[in-house]
Amino acid sequence: MIGLVCACSSQYGEIHLNEIEIKCPQPVYRASPDYLIYPMHIPSFHPVAALFPFRIKQDITPREYMQREMTRVLYASWLKHRVFVKLLLFSSSPKSMRKAAEIASKAGCDVMIMPQITYCLLGGESGDSIIAMKIDIYSCSDLKLIWSITHMGKIEHALNEDYVFFRINKRIPFAAGAVIIDRLATDIYPPIKRWAWQIYPIFPPRKKTLF
């Protein structure tokens, strides 16, 4: 007697003889970014930006590791999307805004990005992961606050769903915090990029749809 087992697979699912398994990554749930402060006019030149590490308000261990890695995610996202004509990453957090402006100015920067993580809950594979962040952008010359944006995202822990002919296997990303930060950074950057590249209006009108 000869037994035959048939199966095929892809990055999205596996098909077995009597079961289809669909691998479904959990989405990042979020609303729209809240632009608390934003400029009314575009600058007269393309500003060079300095990015300093995230400040984390909560007592998180290891704090320095979280600050470093989350900042790298934000930096990589905005570098990929060319938000600024030039974006410099600084590894240490100055003790004061004036010191940060001094460091950024010496490096040839016009503005400095000071991000904060205002709330962080990383549930791993067994719970929800939530990150709320705030991004402030200041002028290096006079410490004027140009942009202030808040945003929050969540990846929910969900159980797998079993049906008669198929099963949905919901996967939590290995680094849920990094995935959330990357998605929030992508949501936030469009008007900042338009401003930095002197594209007017900074907030283009939304296209009207029938539904």
NORHU-V633873 format. One line per field, one symbol per residue. ss: DSSP state (H for helix, E for strand, - for the rest). phi: phi as a letter, one per 30 degrees, with the letter a starting at -180 (. if undefined). Layout:
ss: ???
phi: ???
//
This chain:
ss: -------EE---EEE----EEEEEE---EE---EEEE----------EEEEEEEEE------HHHHHHHHHHHHHHHHHH-----EEEE-------HHHHHHHHHH----EEEEEEEEEEE-------EEEEEEEEEEE-----EEEEEEEEEEE-----EE---EEEEEE----HHHHHHHHHHHHHHHHHHHHH---------------
phi: .ccbccabbbdclbccdbacccdbdddcdacddcddbadcbdddaddcccccdeccdddcbdddddedddddddddddddchdcdabcccdccddbdddddddddddiccbbccdbcdabbcciccadbbbcbbbcbcdddbiddcbbbcabbbcddbddccbdcabccdcdeecdddddeddddddddeddddddchccddcdddddbdb
//
